[in-house]
């Protein structure tokens, strides 16, 4: 468990990511198109927040407690990359 406030916020964002994935997984079985819409909208909203909290947590944590902030930072990068691929890849025929 992280010891600083920034690390704990990064851990909270990791929990939010797990809940987000669980809700998207449930939506894929009930309404697949709504699941895709939720993925597109959630990447716009959660990606930058994940980047900020992951960066702050990685800066202020020490030692092995940096693992969770680095995971959150990686998730933020992955979510923004997924958003940019969906937004510009399909728009420009990439």
C-alpha positions as a Markdown table, in Angstrom:
| # | Residue | x | y | z |
|---|---|---|---|---|
| 1 | Unk | 0.0 | 0.0 | 0.0 |
| 2 | Unk | 1.4 | 3.4 | -1.0 |
| 3 | Unk | 2.3 | 5.7 | 1.9 |
| 4 | Unk | 1.9 | 9.2 | 0.4 |
| 5 | Unk | -1.3 | 10.9 | -0.6 |
| 6 | Unk | -0.4 | 10.9 | -4.3 |
| 7 | Unk | 0.3 | 7.2 | -4.1 |
| 8 | Unk | -3.0 | 6.5 | -2.4 |
| 9 | Unk | -4.8 | 8.5 | -5.0 |
| 10 | Unk | -3.1 | 6.5 | -7.7 |
| 11 | Unk | -4.2 | 3.3 | -5.9 |
| 12 | Unk | -7.8 | 4.6 | -5.8 |
| 13 | Unk | -7.5 | 5.3 | -9.6 |
| 14 | Unk | -6.4 | 1.7 | -10.0 |
| 15 | Unk | -9.5 | 0.5 | -8.2 |
| 16 | Unk | -11.6 | 2.8 | -10.5 |
| 17 | Unk | -9.9 | 1.1 | -13.5 |
| 18 | Unk | -10.8 | -2.4 | -12.2 |
| 19 | Unk | -14.4 | -1.3 | -11.6 |
| 20 | Unk | -14.4 | 0.3 | -15.1 |
| 21 | Unk | -13.2 | -3.0 | -16.7 |
| 22 | Unk | -15.8 | -5.0 | -14.7 |
| 23 | Unk | -18.7 | -2.7 | -15.9 |
| 24 | Unk | -17.5 | -2.8 | -19.5 |
| 25 | Unk | -17.2 | -6.6 | -19.3 |
| 26 | Unk | -20.8 | -6.8 | -18.0 |
| 27 | Unk | -22.0 | -4.4 | -20.7 |
| 28 | Unk | -20.5 | -6.6 | -23.5 |
| 29 | Unk | -22.8 | -9.4 | -22.5 |
| 30 | Unk | -26.0 | -7.3 | -22.2 |
| 31 | Unk | -25.5 | -4.6 | -24.9 |
| 32 | Unk | -22.3 | -4.9 | -26.9 |
| 33 | Unk | -22.7 | -1.5 | -28.7 |
| 34 | Unk | -23.1 | 0.3 | -25.4 |
| 35 | Unk | -20.0 | -1.4 | -24.2 |
| 36 | Unk | -18.1 | 0.1 | -27.1 |
| 37 | Unk | -19.5 | 3.6 | -26.5 |
| 38 | Unk | -18.6 | 3.3 | -22.8 |
| 39 | Unk | -15.0 | 2.4 | -23.7 |
| 40 | Unk | -14.7 | 5.4 | -26.0 |
| 41 | Unk | -16.2 | 7.9 | -23.5 |
| 42 | Unk | -14.3 | 6.5 | -20.5 |
| 43 | Unk | -10.9 | 6.6 | -22.3 |
| 44 | Unk | -11.4 | 10.4 | -22.9 |
| 45 | Unk | -12.3 | 11.0 | -19.3 |
| 46 | Unk | -10.1 | 8.6 | -17.4 |
| 47 | Unk | -6.9 | 8.7 | -19.5 |
| 48 | Unk | -5.6 | 12.1 | -18.5 |
| 49 | Unk | -6.6 | 11.6 | -14.9 |
| 50 | Unk | -4.6 | 8.3 | -14.8 |
| 51 | Unk | -1.6 | 10.0 | -16.3 |
| 52 | Unk | -1.6 | 12.8 | -13.7 |
| 53 | Unk | -2.2 | 10.6 | -10.7 |
| 54 | Unk | 0.3 | 8.0 | -11.9 |
| 55 | Unk | 3.0 | 10.6 | -12.5 |
| 56 | Unk | 2.4 | 12.3 | -9.1 |
| 57 | Unk | 2.4 | 8.9 | -7.4 |
| 58 | Unk | 5.6 | 7.9 | -9.1 |
| 59 | Unk | 7.4 | 11.1 | -8.2 |
| 60 | Unk | 6.4 | 11.1 | -4.5 |
| 61 | Unk | 6.6 | 7.4 | -3.7 |
| 62 | Unk | 9.9 | 5.6 | -2.7 |
| 63 | Unk | 11.2 | 2.2 | -3.3 |
| 64 | Unk | 9.0 | -0.8 | -4.2 |
| 65 | Unk | 5.8 | 1.3 | -3.4 |
| 66 | Unk | 6.2 | 2.9 | -6.9 |
| 67 | Unk | 4.7 | -0.2 | -8.6 |
| 68 | Unk | 1.1 | 0.9 | -8.4 |
| 69 | Unk | 1.7 | 4.5 | -9.6 |
| 70 | Unk | 3.7 | 3.1 | -12.6 |
| 71 | Unk | 0.9 | 0.6 | -13.3 |
| 72 | Unk | -1.6 | 3.5 | -13.3 |
| 73 | Unk | 0.7 | 5.6 | -15.5 |
| 74 | Unk | 0.9 | 2.7 | -18.0 |
| 75 | Unk | -2.9 | 2.3 | -17.9 |
| 76 | Unk | -3.3 | 6.0 | -18.6 |
| 77 | Unk | -0.9 | 5.8 | -21.6 |
| 78 | Unk | -2.8 | 2.7 | -22.9 |
| 79 | Unk | -6.2 | 4.4 | -22.5 |
| 80 | Unk | -5.0 | 7.6 | -24.3 |
| 81 | Unk | -3.4 | 5.5 | -27.1 |
| 82 | Unk | -6.7 | 3.5 | -27.5 |
| 83 | Unk | -8.7 | 6.8 | -27.7 |
| 84 | Unk | -6.3 | 8.3 | -30.3 |
| 85 | Unk | -6.5 | 5.1 | -32.3 |
| 86 | Unk | -10.3 | 5.1 | -32.3 |
| 87 | Unk | -10.7 | 8.8 | -32.8 |
| 88 | Unk | -8.1 | 9.3 | -35.6 |
| 89 | Unk | -7.6 | 5.8 | -37.0 |
| 90 | Unk | -11.2 | 5.4 | -38.1 |
| 91 | Unk | -11.6 | 9.0 | -39.1 |
| 92 | Unk | -8.7 | 9.2 | -41.5 |
| 93 | Unk | -8.9 | 5.6 | -42.6 |
| 94 | Unk | -5.7 | 4.4 | -40.8 |
